[in-house]
Amino acid sequence: MTTITVVDHQTEQSNNTSVINNMDEQLNKDICSCDNHENESSIKLTNDEELITKLDNLLLDNELDSNIYFHSYQSEKQMSSIMSLISSTLSEPYSIYTYRYFIHNWPDLCFLCSNHQTNDLIGAIVSKLDLHKNTLRRGYIAMLAIKKDYRRKKIASTLVLMSLKEMIKRGCDEIVLEAEVTNHAALNLYENLGFLREKRLYRYYLNGVDAYRLKLWLK
C-alpha cells in the first residue's frame, strides 16, 4: 500500500484555501443548462481551463526560496535519488518495482524539487492517472516527500499543485490518496485544496497506523 507523508507544515493563505471543492457543484449547474452533448463538452473544457488558471495563480502566490527549482522527471538516472529521498522520509517501505511501476508508466506525473547550487533532490511527488471501474479517469497521489532541512517552505504544496494541474489537463475526473490519521500537516494541506475524507482505513500501514482516504471530485 502507498503512503502519503506531507512534511510542509506551512498553512496556505486564507484566500488560497478550498479553491477546488466547489467546482463539482458549479459543473453540475453548468451542465444542466446545456441543450446537447456538444455544449456539455464545451462547458467541461471551459471549467477545466478555469481550474487550471486558478492552480496557476496559486503556484504564483507561493513565495519560494530562490535557491530551489522545480522540474519534471527526465530519466532513469534520477531514480536512485528519488528512491533515497522517499525511503528516508516515508514510513512505508517500497521496492524498486513499485517506483518503476509509477514512474515508468506515468513519468509526466512525477515532479521534483532540487537545490540550485548542488542539484541535490529535496522534494518529490509521484502520481498516476488511469481508468477506475472502466468509467472514471482517477488520479492517485502515491508518494510525496520533502527533505527535512527544506520543510515549511511550501515545497509540498507546490508539488501537489503541479501534479493536480497535470492531471486536470489530462481530463481527470477525481483524485484520491491516503494519509495517516496522525499526519495533520498532510490532512490540512489536502483539505485546504478541496479534498474530503471519504473513509477511514484501519491499520492501513505496516506500522499499524490508520489512514484516511481523501478524495477530490472534479466532475
C-alpha positions as a Python dict, from the first residue, in 0.01 Angstrom:
ca = {
    (1, 'M'): (0, 0, 0),
    (2, 'T'): (117, 351, -67),
    (3, 'T'): (190, 609, 199),
    (4, 'I'): (134, 981, 183),
    (5, 'T'): (351, 1186, 416),
    (6, 'V'): (349, 1562, 376),
    (7, 'V'): (624, 1746, 555),
    (8, 'D'): (534, 2101, 455),
    (9, 'H'): (370, 2245, 768),
    (10, 'Q'): (313, 2589, 615),
    (11, 'T'): (-59, 2675, 625),
    (12, 'E'): (-191, 2815, 300),
    (13, 'Q'): (-322, 3173, 294),
    (14, 'S'): (-697, 3205, 352),
    (15, 'N'): (-767, 3325, 1),
    (16, 'N'): (-595, 3016, -135),
    (17, 'T'): (-798, 2760, 62),
    (18, 'S'): (-1063, 2532, -82),
    (19, 'V'): (-1031, 2664, -436),
    (20, 'I'): (-1136, 2334, -587),
    (21, 'N'): (-1410, 2193, -365),
    (22, 'N'): (-1690, 2400, -521),
    (23, 'M'): (-1603, 2306, -879),
    (24, 'D'): (-1819, 1993, -882),
    (25, 'E'): (-2127, 2193, -781),
    (26, 'Q'): (-2058, 2455, -1046),
    (27, 'L'): (-2003, 2189, -1311),
    (28, 'N'): (-2342, 2034, -1233),
    (29, 'K'): (-2514, 2371, -1267),
    (30, 'D'): (-2343, 2442, -1596),
    (31, 'I'): (-2413, 2101, -1745),
    (32, 'C'): (-2782, 2120, -1651),
    (33, 'S'): (-2810, 2440, -1854),
    (34, 'C'): (-2674, 2272, -2169),
    (35, 'D'): (-2905, 2162, -2453),
    (36, 'N'): (-2688, 1891, -2607),
    (37, 'H'): (-2371, 1685, -2570),
    (38, 'E'): (-2165, 1931, -2771),
    (39, 'N'): (-2250, 2209, -2528),
    (40, 'E'): (-2168, 1983, -2234),
    (41, 'S'): (-1821, 1919, -2375),
    (42, 'S'): (-1769, 2291, -2423),
    (43, 'I'): (-1871, 2366, -2064),
    (44, 'K'): (-1643, 2091, -1933),
    (45, 'L'): (-1346, 2229, -2125),
    (46, 'T'): (-1415, 2582, -2004),
    (47, 'N'): (-1428, 2477, -1640),
    (48, 'D'): (-1112, 2269, -1672),
    (49, 'E'): (-937, 2574, -1816),
    (50, 'E'): (-1068, 2794, -1535),
    (51, 'L'): (-949, 2544, -1275),
    (52, 'I'): (-605, 2525, -1433),
    (53, 'T'): (-589, 2906, -1425),
    (54, 'K'): (-672, 2902, -1053),
    (55, 'L'): (-400, 2647, -991),
    (56, 'D'): (-155, 2862, -1186),
    (57, 'N'): (-247, 3158, -967),
    (58, 'L'): (-189, 2953, -653),
    (59, 'L'): (151, 2849, -784),
    (60, 'L'): (238, 3214, -846),
    (61, 'D'): (122, 3305, -494),
    (62, 'N'): (367, 3059, -337),
    (63, 'E'): (672, 3264, -242),
    (64, 'L'): (956, 3017, -272),
    (65, 'D'): (1323, 3008, -180),
    (66, 'S'): (1534, 3134, -472),
    (67, 'N'): (1781, 2852, -407),
    (68, 'I'): (1536, 2584, -521),
    (69, 'Y'): (1381, 2495, -855),
    (70, 'F'): (1106, 2260, -973),
    (71, 'H'): (1128, 2024, -1267),
    (72, 'S'): (977, 1706, -1407),
    (73, 'Y'): (1123, 1357, -1413),
    (74, 'Q'): (1356, 1311, -1709),
    (75, 'S'): (1540, 980, -1698),
    (76, 'E'): (1628, 663, -1510),
    (77, 'K'): (1937, 843, -1378),
    (78, 'Q'): (1712, 1027, -1131),
    (79, 'M'): (1556, 708, -994),
    (80, 'S'): (1817, 641, -725),
    (81, 'S'): (1786, 996, -587),
    (82, 'I'): (1406, 968, -579),
    (83, 'M'): (1421, 633, -401),
    (84, 'S'): (1674, 761, -149),
    (85, 'L'): (1468, 1069, -65),
    (86, 'I'): (1139, 885, -28),
    (87, 'S'): (1280, 591, 169),
    (88, 'S'): (1444, 830, 416),
    (89, 'T'): (1124, 1030, 463),
    (90, 'L'): (824, 797, 448),
    (91, 'S'): (740, 527, 700),
    (92, 'E'): (625, 275, 438),
    (93, 'P'): (897, 76, 254),
    (94, 'Y'): (880, 37, -124),
    (95, 'S'): (1063, -190, -365),
    (96, 'I'): (1227, -63, -680),
    (97, 'Y'): (947, -230, -874),
    (98, 'T'): (692, -2, -707),
    (99, 'Y'): (888, 307, -804),
    (100, 'R'): (929, 185, -1159),
    (101, 'Y'): (561, 96, -1187),
    (102, 'F'): (456, 452, -1113),
    (103, 'I'): (739, 649, -1269),
    (104, 'H'): (788, 446, -1587),
    (105, 'N'): (415, 433, -1662),
    (106, 'W'): (341, 795, -1566),
    (107, 'P'): (671, 988, -1595),
    (108, 'D'): (485, 1313, -1663),
    (109, 'L'): (318, 1284, -1321),
    (110, 'C'): (647, 1277, -1131),
    (111, 'F'): (760, 1625, -1026),
    (112, 'L'): (1079, 1710, -842),
    (113, 'C'): (1237, 1995, -648),
    (114, 'S'): (1613, 2045, -632),
    (115, 'N'): (1874, 2278, -488),
    (116, 'H'): (2005, 2527, -746),
    (117, 'Q'): (2364, 2520, -622),
    (118, 'T'): (2413, 2150, -554),
    (119, 'N'): (2137, 1998, -771),
    (120, 'D'): (2054, 1773, -475),
    (121, 'L'): (1698, 1641, -479),
    (122, 'I'): (1495, 1788, -193),
    (123, 'G'): (1135, 1708, -285),
    (124, 'A'): (936, 1465, -498),
    (125, 'I'): (577, 1373, -578),
    (126, 'V'): (481, 1054, -761),
    (127, 'S'): (131, 1005, -904),
    (128, 'K'): (-63, 810, -1162),
    (129, 'L'): (-377, 850, -1374),
    (130, 'D'): (-579, 561, -1512),
    (131, 'L'): (-932, 428, -1553),
    (132, 'H'): (-1127, 332, -1241),
    (133, 'K'): (-1406, 78, -1291),
    (134, 'N'): (-1371, 138, -1666),
    (135, 'T'): (-1553, 470, -1642),
    (136, 'L'): (-1370, 730, -1435),
    (137, 'R'): (-1029, 877, -1502),
    (138, 'R'): (-891, 863, -1148),
    (139, 'G'): (-572, 1031, -1038),
    (140, 'Y'): (-378, 889, -746),
    (141, 'I'): (-108, 1063, -543),
    (142, 'A'): (114, 776, -433),
    (143, 'M'): (416, 940, -269),
    (144, 'L'): (510, 1287, -151),
    (145, 'A'): (832, 1356, 35),
    (146, 'I'): (1034, 1665, 131),
    (147, 'K'): (1386, 1665, 272),
    (148, 'K'): (1386, 1762, 640),
    (149, 'D'): (1602, 2073, 602),
    (150, 'Y'): (1361, 2219, 344),
    (151, 'R'): (1031, 2182, 525),
    (152, 'R'): (793, 2473, 589),
    (153, 'K'): (888, 2634, 258),
    (154, 'K'): (569, 2549, 61),
    (155, 'I'): (756, 2293, -144),
    (156, 'A'): (498, 2022, -72),
    (157, 'S'): (203, 2242, -167),
    (158, 'T'): (376, 2349, -489),
    (159, 'L'): (446, 1989, -590),
    (160, 'V'): (85, 1892, -520),
    (161, 'L'): (-47, 2184, -726),
    (162, 'M'): (181, 2086, -1015),
    (163, 'S'): (51, 1730, -1002),
    (164, 'L'): (-314, 1840, -983),
    (165, 'K'): (-269, 2071, -1279),
    (166, 'E'): (-121, 1798, -1498),
    (167, 'M'): (-396, 1552, -1405),
    (168, 'I'): (-669, 1804, -1484),
    (169, 'K'): (-507, 1878, -1821),
    (170, 'R'): (-538, 1506, -1895),
    (171, 'G'): (-913, 1500, -1822),
    (172, 'C'): (-904, 1363, -1469),
    (173, 'D'): (-1246, 1308, -1305),
    (174, 'E'): (-1132, 1258, -945),
    (175, 'I'): (-813, 1234, -740),
    (176, 'V'): (-754, 1014, -436),
    (177, 'L'): (-478, 944, -185),
    (178, 'E'): (-423, 805, 162),
    (179, 'A'): (-278, 991, 460),
    (180, 'E'): (-202, 878, 814),
    (181, 'V'): (-471, 990, 1058),
    (182, 'T'): (-195, 1140, 1273),
    (183, 'N'): (-41, 1339, 988),
    (184, 'H'): (-219, 1667, 1049),
    (185, 'A'): (6, 1859, 813),
    (186, 'A'): (-93, 1632, 525),
    (187, 'L'): (-461, 1648, 611),
    (188, 'N'): (-454, 2028, 636),
    (189, 'L'): (-271, 2065, 306),
    (190, 'Y'): (-506, 1845, 107),
    (191, 'E'): (-826, 1963, 274),
    (192, 'N'): (-728, 2323, 202),
    (193, 'L'): (-721, 2222, -165),
    (194, 'G'): (-1072, 2076, -150),
    (195, 'F'): (-1005, 1710, -69),
    (196, 'L'): (-1261, 1542, 158),
    (197, 'R'): (-1222, 1246, 392),
    (198, 'E'): (-1401, 958, 221),
    (199, 'K'): (-1331, 677, 467),
    (200, 'R'): (-1105, 559, 748),
    (201, 'L'): (-882, 261, 669),
    (202, 'Y'): (-796, 73, 988),
    (203, 'R'): (-436, -46, 1035),
    (204, 'Y'): (-367, 51, 676),
    (205, 'Y'): (8, 90, 711),
    (206, 'L'): (269, -166, 811),
    (207, 'N'): (333, 28, 1132),
    (208, 'G'): (-30, -31, 1233),
    (209, 'V'): (-142, 330, 1190),
    (210, 'D'): (-485, 403, 1040),
    (211, 'A'): (-525, 609, 725),
    (212, 'Y'): (-785, 844, 584),
    (213, 'R'): (-869, 808, 218),
    (214, 'L'): (-906, 1157, 78),
    (215, 'K'): (-1084, 1235, -247),
    (216, 'L'): (-1117, 1539, -469),
    (217, 'W'): (-1414, 1530, -706),
    (218, 'L'): (-1352, 1730, -1023),
    (219, 'K'): (-1652, 1633, -1238),
}
